[in-house]
Amino acid sequence: MRGVSTKPSPGPNQERLKRVRHVVLDMDGTIYLGGRLFAETLPFLATLGELGISWDFLTNNNSKSRADYVESLGLMGIVLEAEQVVMSTDACVATLLGDFPEVRRIFVLGTSGMKKDIGDAGFEVVAEDECDAVVVGYDTSLNYHHLCRAAYWIGQGKPYLATHPDLVCPTEMETILPDCGAICALLESATGRKPDQVSGKPNPAILEAVMNRRGLTAGEVVMVGDRIYTDMLMAREAGVLGALTLTGEATREEVIDPASAPDLIINDLGELEALLRSTRSTPL
């Protein structure tokens, strides 16, 4: 049953869990849902510290800036460094710098927080003037005029990047929150163009960048998330252990194809905490 912890049974992944030195955590649906921090989150992070396992957060949700996340997480009792928050915006910036070096002026269909992060990366964010490229994110401040401007520049053939493919943002409210992928579907209907590149999860480059920065190999990392088509697909493509939590979007019944099934399915972070503790009770 969802949300009910079961007795740990790592099975064939026990040896892989023994070698984990770093945990990468999605946020929405994994450590909290909406504004509600899961009861298991703080004990899980405390256990990681006790076991000498480092951690980062990795989110596609760029409706807030990195600084906003650090502040909001701090209010939840999670003390962390800014570099521990890795966002799809970071991956998009890396894509721009690597694949579109001529781009300097960007029309951003995103929130003020996302625009700040892109501006802090050295780009000029423009509103009405001609741009070199269009970047679309999870724009919770979306208005029709901005949508029209984005569609115009996309229709003019400007480089067009999406920060991530998520169709909806997890929520416990009685509503649906259309995310970046849904906005891009609208723009495709209007312009006939899909994004030239999608930089966030499930693109493994964003996780590989975390591993490179931390000096880790794929065998030393576990990716924890609540989505099969982003978190778990990225884990598989990056070669890291993937742990699907049932606290957000995915259900156990959705894991149909054994070939694409996650390495682990956990009810919540408390279950993963128990698994990690159990693997530390015996020597490598």
N, C-alpha and C positions, 0 to 999 in steps of 0.2 A: 504494500500500500504506500502511496506517495506520502512523504514526510515522516514515515515511521522507520526508525533505524532497525537494521537487521544485523545478525551476527556476521562479522567480517569473514569473507571467504575469497581472498585474492586469487587463489588458484594459480594458473600458469603465469600470472603477472606478478607473483610474489617476488621473484628475483629482480624484476624491473623496478618494483617499488623500493627494494632495498637500496638501489643505487641512486634514487632521487635525491638531488642536492638543491633543487629549485622548483618552486611551484608557481605557475602562471595562472592567475585567476581572472576569468571574466567577472563583470560586476553585476549588471542588471540580470536578475534571475538566478544569480549564483551566490553573491554575498548579501544581497538585499533584493527586495521587490518593491518598486515605487519608493516610498520613504521609510519602509520598514526593514530594519536590519534583522537578518535571520539570527535566531538565538545561538546557533552553532558557530557564527563567524568569528567572534572575538576569541572564544576558546580554541578554535582551530588555528588562528594566527599565533596565539600564545604557545601552542604546542609546536608549531613550526620553529619558533625561536628556541624553545627548549631542546629540540632535536637538531638544531644547527642547520635548518633548511631555510634558505632565503626565499623571497617571494616578490612578485610584481603583479600589478593589476594590468590587464590588457582589455580595452573596451573599444567597440566600434562606435559607441554613443558619443558623438562630439557636439552634442547640444550645449555642453558646458566647456569652459576652458580647463586646462590642466590646473590652474590656480584655484578655480571653482571647486574642482574635485578634491584637491588637497584640503580645502576648507571644509567642505561638506562631510568628507570622510572623518576629518578631525572631530567634528561635532558628534559623529557617531561613536567616537572613542578609538578610532583607528589612527595611530600616529605613524606617519610615513614621510619619506623624502619625495620631492616633486618628481624625481627621475623614476620613481616606482610606479607612476601612472603613465602607461603607454597607450596612445590613442590612435585611431585610424587616421587622424589628421597628421600624425607623425609619419606614418607610412606614405601618405599622399605627398607630403613635403619631400620625402626621400625620392619618390618617383619623379616629381617635378625636377629636382636637382640632377637626378641621374639621366632621365630620358628626355627632358625638355629644358635644356640649359639656357635656351634663348628666352624663356618665359620670365617676365619680371612683374607684369601687371595682371592681376587676377580678379575676375568677377566671381565672388563667392556667394553661392546660394546656401546660406547657413546663418547661424546665430552670431551675435556680437562676440561671444566667447570664442567661437571657431575662427572668426575673422581676426581676433586678437592673436591667436596662436599662429595663424598663417602670416600675419604682419610681423610678429616677433621672429619668425624664421627668415625675415629679410625681403619678403615680397611686398609689393604695393597693392593694397586692396582697393579696387575702384568700384564706383557705384553707377555712374552714367557715362564716363569716358570710355573710349575703346580699350578693350582688354587684349591680352595675349592668350589667355586661356580661361576656361570656366571650370570651377570646382564646385561640386554639389555634395552637401552633407546632410545631416539630420537637422532640418531647419524647422524648429518649433516656433519660429517667428515668421514663417512663410506668409508672404502677401502676394497678391496677384500681379502687381507691378514688377516686383523682383522676379517672379516666375516668367513673365513676358520678356524681361531683359535677358535672362538666362537662355530662354528659347531662341531669342533673336541671334545671340552670339553663337550658339550651337548651330543654328541654321546657316550662319555665315561661314561655317567650317573651322571655327576656332578649336584648338585642342580642348577636349572635354573629358574631365576626370571625375569619378565618383569616389568618395572616401570609403564606402563599404556597401554591401548588397542587401543589408537587412530590410525586409519588407515592412515589419512592424517592430515597435519597441515594447518589451514586456511591461505589463502593468497589472495591478490588482484592482484597478478601477473598472467600472462598467462602461468601457469605451474601447475603441481601437485607435492606436497611435501610429499612423502611417510614417514609416521611416524613410531613409535615403533611397532604398530600392524602389519603393512605391512612387516617390517623387520622380525618380529617373524613368519609371515606366510611363508616367504622364508626359514627361519631356520627349520620350521616344515616340509616343502617339502624335505629338505636335510637330516634331522635327524629322522623324524617320531615322534618328541616330541613337545608337546605344553609346554608353561611355567608351572612350578609347581605352581607358584602363580603370580597374577597380582595385584600390590599394589596400584596404583593410582585410580583416578576416573574411574569407578563408585563405586569402593569399598568404602562403607560408613565409614570404619575405619579412613580414612584420614580426613573426615569432623568431625567425632566424636572426634578426637584428638584435633582439633581446638576448639570445644565446651568445652572439658574438660579443656584445657589450659585457656580458657576465663571465665570458671565458668558459662556457659550458658546451658539452656535447649533447646530442639529442637524447642519449641514453640516461642523462642525468636530470631530465626535465619531465614534469607532468603538467599537462594543460587541463584545466578544470573549467567547464562551461555548461550551459543549459541548452545549447543549440547544436543539432546534428549537422546542419548544412553550413555552419560557419566555424564554430569552435572545434568540433570533432573532425570535420574535413581538413581543417588546417593542421590539427595535430597529426593526422595520418600522413598528410603530404610533407610535413616537416620531420616525420620519423620519431615524434615524441609520444610518450604514453598519453592517451586521451581518457579523461574521466568525465562522463556525462552525468550531471546532477539533475535530479527530477524536481527541483525547486522552482523551475522557470517554465520555459516554453515546451520542451520535449516531454513526451510520455514514454513509458517502457514499450507500449504497444506500437509506437512509431518506428522502433528499431526492428525492421522487417528483414532486411537483406543482411545475412551473416557476413558477407564480404565487406560491407561498409560499417559494421557494428563497431561501437566504441570499445576500447580495451576494457574499460570498467564502466559499470552503471551503478551510481550511488544514489541513495535517497536524499542525502544532504551532506554538508561538509563534516558533520559529526561522524558519519560512517567512514569517510576518507581519513579523518583523524585517527580513528581506531585502526584502520588498515596500516597506516604509516607507523603507529606505535607498535603494532604487532610485528612488523618486519624489522624493527629496531631491537626487538627482544632477543633476536638470534644473530650471531655474527655473520658478516658477509662471507 
